[in-house]
Amino acid sequence: DSHLPQEFVKNGDGAFYGSHYFSWDPSDPTGASGNPLRDGKFHFGPAWDFDGSAGNPCCDSSTEYFASTEDWIMRGTGSGSTDATYRTQWFAQLFKDAAFEAAVEQRWAEVRTEFEKVFTTEVAGAKAAIGVGAANDRNRWASEPKPRASRGTYNQEVAFVQNWYEDRFAWMDAQLTN
């Protein structure tokens, strides 16, 4: 459940380039603590640091790789980095186990429609919720230098993100669906 959202948005930091959090609570088999996370397992999260995701690469020499809707970000197999951490992090190791890969494919089958909603309804919902705030933000910061290239107007930026999610979903679905 931690892997699929990070992979879906192709979050470079989710592949342990930057901040990625997890915790462990000792087991509480009787439930006396009232904490459902006290199951003796690692828990990844909270999800964090998505500025370099969804086709919005973060000032990196691997811009084309991160902008692409294809290829894996968290398996340590992509062309995005020569950093040893990228090839040896948790998920790169987990994907060496065929049972883990099968579990990811099974989980995708169970939750894929939630990811499909991102480009079919969620982007439009977020745009509506932001409303006039987007125009105010663009006007307020118009003269500030931008760390990333603009894709045009606000509507063009929104269309880019929506299309990026749709293409990413199609690519992942083709990879994870038997």
N, C-alpha and C positions, 0 to 999 in steps of 0.2 A: 504493500500500500504506500510505502514511501518511495519506492523505486519508480513506479509507473508515472506519477505526476512529474517528477523531476525529469524523467526521460521524455515524456510527452512535450514538455516545453523546451527540451534540449538545454537544460540549465547547466552551464559550465561549472558553476560553483557547486551544483549538486553532485558533480563528479569529483569532488574533493579538491577543486582548485582553490577554493576559498572557504567560506563558512558553511559548515555542514554539522548539524548537531544531532547527538543521540544521548540517551540516558539508559541507566540500568537500575532497577529497584530490586532488592532481594525478594525472594519468593515469600508469599503469605498464603499458604494453602488453606487456612481456615477462613480467610477473608476478614479477620478481626480489625485490620487497619482501615477497611472501607475504601482502599485505593485499588481500583481495578488494574492498575499498571504494575502492581506488586506481584508479578508472575515469574520473576527470575529471568526474563528475556530482555534483550536489547530493544529499545524503542527509538527509531529514527524520528527526528523532528524536534522542534517545529520546522516546517518548511520555511526556508529563509533565503533571502538574497537573490531575487529574480531579475535584477537589472540587466544581466547578460543572458537573456533567454528569449525564446519565441522569435528567433530571427534577428535579434538585436544584440549582436556581438559586442563584447566589452573591450574595446581598444586593445585588441590582441593580434598577434601576427597570424593567427589562424582564423581570421574574420570570415573567409569564404566557407570554411568547415562549419563554423558555428551558425552562420546564416542559413545554411542549407537545411531543408526539411528531411533530408535523408541521412542515414548512418546513425549509429548508436553513439551516445555521449557517455554512458556510464559503464560500458563493458570493457574499456581499456583497449579497444581495437580500432578506434577511429584515427583519422589522420590529423587530428586537432592538436596534438602535443607530443613533444619529445620528453616531457617531464616524467621521470620514473614514478612519481606519485600517481599520475594518471593511469599508468599501466598496472599498478599494484594495489590500488585502493580496495575497499571492502567489496564493492559490487563486481569489480573485475575478477576478484577471487571467487565470489559466489557463482558467477556464470561459468566457472570451470566445472561445476557440478550439474550434470544433466537433469537431476531431480529439481534443482532450483529453477533451471530454465523452463522445465515443464510446469512448475508451479506458477511462474510468471505468465506463461501462456494461458493457463487455466484461469488465473485471476483476471487477465485481460478479457477473456470471454465473458466473465461475470460483470465487469464494470465498463466495458467499451462504450456502451451507450451514454454513460456519464461524460466521457471524453468527447463524444460526438456532439453533445449539447454545447460544448464550448464555442464552436463555430456556428452552430445552427441557431442558438438562442442567447447564450451568455454574453458574447461580445456586444450584440445589439442592446442587451439589457444594461450592461455596464456603460455603454455610450449614452443611453437615455438617463441613467442615474447621474452621470457626470454633468450632463446638460450644459448650461451656460458656463459652468466652471472651467471647461476646457478652453473656451474662447478667452476667458479672463486670464487663465494661466499663460496662454500663448501671447497675449498682449503684454502681460506683466514682465515676461522674461524674453521678449522679442530681441532685445539688443545683447543678450548674454551669449557667450560662445557656447556652442553645442558640442558635446563629446562624441556624438554620433551623427551621421548624415541624415538629413531630413528626407522623407519620402513624399513631401509635398504638403498639401493642405491637411487639416485635421481629418477630414473624411477620407482622404487618401491614406493617411496613417492607419486609420481604423480598418479600412479595406485591406491593407497590407497584412495586418495582424490576423484578421479573420481568414484571409486566404492562406496565410502561413499555417495556421492551426488546421485548416481543412486538408492541406497537402501533407502535413505531419501525421495527422490521423490516418490518412489513406496509406502512407508509407508504413507506419507502425502496424496497422491492421493487416496489411499484406504479409508482414514479417511474422506476426504473432498468431495468425489464424490459419489453422490447418485445413 
